[in-house]
C-alpha cells in the first residue's frame, strides 16, 4: 500500500510525482499555447475553461505573450528562466507540424534537459506515426485526456520513449467513470501516472456546469471535486499507477505565482520590488486632471532636487501618465504631493507583458 504524500498541503500524490509536475510546482515551466483550434470532443468540450479570446482561434501564446515568431518564445523562456515547457491548446495536435517545430526549437536552444510535456485528447491521432514523430522531436512526456474510443492511442504512446500518463478534471458525480479509467490505465504496462485536477468554474464553462447542477465551494472551485479526489486517492493506494491530485490553489496560486516571480526578477526596474505573489510593488503619483498631467515630467526633477531621491529610483511613465518611484520614498514626500494637487499611493502591478494595476492603496 502506498502512502498519500503532500507538498505544502496543496498537492497530493501516491508513488512518484510526474516529472513535468515537479517543474510546474516551482513555476519553471513555460506555458506554450500552440493553437486554440480543437475538434471539441463531446466528452470534454462542455466544461472546457478556454476563454472566448482563445477558443477556436489559431493563435499562439508563450505564457501571456502573443507569439509572432520563434524569437518571442525564446525571449519568454529566458525572461522566466524556464527549465521546461508545457504544450497546450486547444488541441496541439491539430497543428502537429507547428508543435513538432516548437519542440525541436526548444531542445535546440535550451538543451536536451529542457523538459517538455504535452496535453492531448488524442482524438485526431490516426496512427502511431505521429506519436513517434513527437518522441523523435524530443517530447519528454505526453498526457492524455481521452474518450473511450480513443484509449488505444494511450497504448500506442507506450511504444515510444516518452513518459505516458493521463490528466483529467475531477467531475464530482463521475466517481465510477474515473475509477474505471484509472483501473484501465493501471492495466497498461508503460503508463506511469494520472493527474487529477480540481474542477474549476469560469466564465467559459459556468453555464454548462450550472446546467448539471454543479455549484461553487469558493471563488472558482466546484463543490464536491476536492472531496471526490481524496476519495479516489484513498482507493488507489494499492495500484502501481502513480496518482496525483492537483488542487485549484496549486494551478491558480502556487504555479502562477512562482512563474511570475521568476519572470519579474528579470524584468523589474530599479524602483520596483516584487511581492510574495509575484507582482511589482511601487509608489505612484498621478492627477485626474488632464491639464495637470503634462506637468508630471517636470515634477520628477523637482522631487529629485528637493528630496534627494536618486534618479534611478523615480521615473515618469508616459504610457500611464504617472510618476513611478520606489515605495520607500512616498511617505516622505506625500504631504508635498498633496499640496501640489496630485494623488499618490502604492500599487501592485501585474508583472506579465501586459502590465496592469492589481491593487492601489492611497497615501
Helices and strands as residue ranges (DSSP letters): E 4-7, E 11-14, H 19-25, E 29-35, H 42-45, E 61-62, E 65-66, H 70-80, E 84-89, G 92-95, H 96-110, E 115-120, H 129-137, E 141-144, G 148-150, H 152-157, E 163-170, H 175-187, E 191-198, H 206-211, H 225-235, E 242-246, H 248-249, I 250-255, H 256-264, E 273-274, E 280-286, H 290-293, H 296-307, G 311-313, E 314-317, E 322-325, G 327-329, H 330-339, E 343-349, E 357-362
